[in-house]
Amino acid sequence: MLSIAVFLSLLIILVSGLKELKVNPGQDAPLQCQGPRDAEITLLEWNRADLKSDDYVFMYRNQRPYESYQHVSFKGRVDLMDPSMKDGNVSVTLRNVRINDTGTYKCQITTKETESVVHECSINLTVTTSDKHTKESQTESKDGGERVKCLSVIILVLSVFIVLITDIM
């Protein structure tokens, strides 16, 4: 019984980790990801599920970005928000988005200490031209980050509660 609760808890946490972002064509899309604060990042890979495995949205290795590994549709449009990646900020900006930029973006971080992927972020980007979205995005941009943090905390607390209740039974 406990293993089902643990599985459900992990599933809830994983699902809550998928962030949603909606923008209009021509806008910039902030693809946000926070890695380990005190680790030396040796490899940063941003990709999209529908791209070939050797094509990237953005790749950083050996203390510099590698445009030669970027998919042609992203060349010249993706930059680190903070080139020094201070405090583990590995967020990128996708400039001048297009409808065909819609998709799920995944960030993978490898550190010198572990030499393996230590952190992942996923963002579901939707590029839309609806007027309703424009009004919603203006409202969401004011408190969207706080909503995501609050939702994550609520889901985490509920997950722990489920595990504890199941363990008692």
C-alpha positions in Angstrom: 0.0 0.0 0.0 2.8 2.4 0.8 4.5 1.9 -2.6 1.3 3.1 -4.3 1.2 6.2 -2.2 4.9 6.9 -2.9 4.3 6.4 -6.6 1.3 8.7 -6.6 3.2 11.3 -4.7 6.1 11.2 -7.1 3.8 11.4 -10.0 2.0 14.5 -8.6 5.4 16.2 -8.0 6.6 15.3 -11.5 3.4 16.6 -13.1 3.6 19.8 -11.0 7.1 20.4 -12.4 5.8 21.0 -15.9 5.4 24.7 -16.3 3.0 26.3 -18.7 3.9 29.3 -20.7 1.7 31.1 -23.3 3.0 33.9 -25.6 2.0 35.6 -28.8 4.0 35.4 -32.0 6.8 37.9 -32.1 7.2 38.0 -28.3 10.1 36.7 -26.3 9.6 33.5 -24.3 11.5 33.2 -21.0 12.2 29.5 -20.6 13.0 29.3 -16.9 15.0 26.7 -15.0 16.9 26.8 -11.8 19.8 24.4 -11.3 22.0 23.7 -8.2 23.2 27.0 -6.7 26.7 26.1 -5.7 27.7 23.6 -8.4 29.9 24.1 -11.4 27.7 23.4 -14.5 29.7 21.6 -17.2 26.9 20.8 -19.6 23.5 22.5 -20.1 21.1 21.2 -22.8 17.8 22.7 -23.7 15.9 20.6 -26.2 12.4 20.0 -27.5 10.8 16.6 -27.7 10.2 16.6 -31.5 13.8 17.5 -32.4 16.4 14.9 -33.3 18.6 13.9 -30.4 21.6 15.7 -31.8 19.8 19.0 -32.4 19.4 21.4 -29.5 17.4 24.5 -28.8 20.5 25.6 -26.8 23.7 23.9 -25.7 26.4 25.1 -23.2 29.6 23.2 -22.6 33.2 24.0 -21.7 32.1 27.4 -20.4 30.5 28.6 -23.7 27.4 28.1 -25.9 27.7 25.8 -28.9 25.6 27.2 -31.8 26.9 24.5 -34.1 24.7 22.0 -32.3 21.6 24.2 -32.4 18.7 23.2 -34.6 18.6 25.7 -37.5 15.2 27.2 -36.5 16.8 28.4 -33.1 20.1 29.8 -34.4 20.5 33.4 -33.3 17.3 33.4 -31.2 18.3 31.8 -27.9 20.5 33.3 -25.2 21.2 32.6 -21.5 19.3 35.1 -19.3 22.4 35.3 -17.1 25.5 34.4 -19.0 27.4 33.7 -15.7 24.6 31.3 -14.6 24.9 32.9 -11.1 23.2 30.8 -8.4 22.3 28.1 -10.9 20.1 30.2 -13.1 20.2 28.4 -16.4 17.1 30.1 -17.9 17.2 31.1 -21.6 15.2 33.6 -23.6 13.7 32.4 -26.9 13.3 35.6 -29.0 10.7 36.4 -31.6 8.7 33.2 -31.1 6.7 31.7 -33.9 3.7 29.4 -34.0 6.0 26.4 -34.8 7.9 27.1 -31.6 5.0 25.5 -29.7 6.1 22.4 -27.8 7.6 21.0 -24.6 11.0 22.2 -23.8 13.3 20.3 -21.5 16.4 21.5 -19.7 19.1 19.1 -18.5 21.9 20.2 -16.2 25.2 18.2 -15.6 27.6 19.3 -13.0 31.4 18.8 -12.5 30.8 17.1 -9.2 28.4 14.4 -10.4 29.3 14.1 -14.1 25.7 13.1 -14.8 22.3 14.9 -15.2 21.5 16.3 -11.8 18.5 18.5 -12.6 15.7 18.7 -15.2 13.1 21.3 -16.0 10.2 21.1 -18.4 8.2 23.9 -19.9 5.2 23.5 -22.2 5.3 26.6 -24.5 2.2 27.5 -26.5 2.4 30.3 -29.1 -1.1 31.6 -29.8 -2.7 34.6 -31.4 -5.9 34.7 -29.5 -7.1 38.0 -28.0 -8.2 36.2 -24.9 -4.7 35.0 -24.3 -3.3 38.5 -24.5 -5.5 39.7 -21.7 -4.7 36.6 -19.6 -1.0 36.8 -20.1 -0.9 40.4 -18.9 -2.6 39.4 -15.7 -0.6 36.2 -15.3 2.8 37.9 -15.8 2.2 39.9 -12.6 1.8 36.9 -10.3 2.5 33.8 -12.4 5.8 33.0 -10.8 4.2 33.1 -7.3 1.4 30.9 -8.4 3.8 28.2 -9.6 5.7 28.3 -6.4 2.6 28.2 -4.3 1.1 25.3 -6.3 4.3 23.3 -6.0 4.3 23.8 -2.2 0.7 22.8 -2.0 1.3 19.7 -4.1 4.3 18.7 -2.1 2.4 19.1 1.2 -0.5 17.0 -0.1 2.0 14.3 -1.3 3.6 14.0 2.1 0.1 13.9 3.7 -0.9 11.1 1.4 2.2 9.1 2.3 1.7 9.6 6.0 -2.0 8.7 5.9 -1.3 5.6 3.8 1.5 4.6 6.2 -0.9 4.9 9.2 -3.5 2.7 7.6 
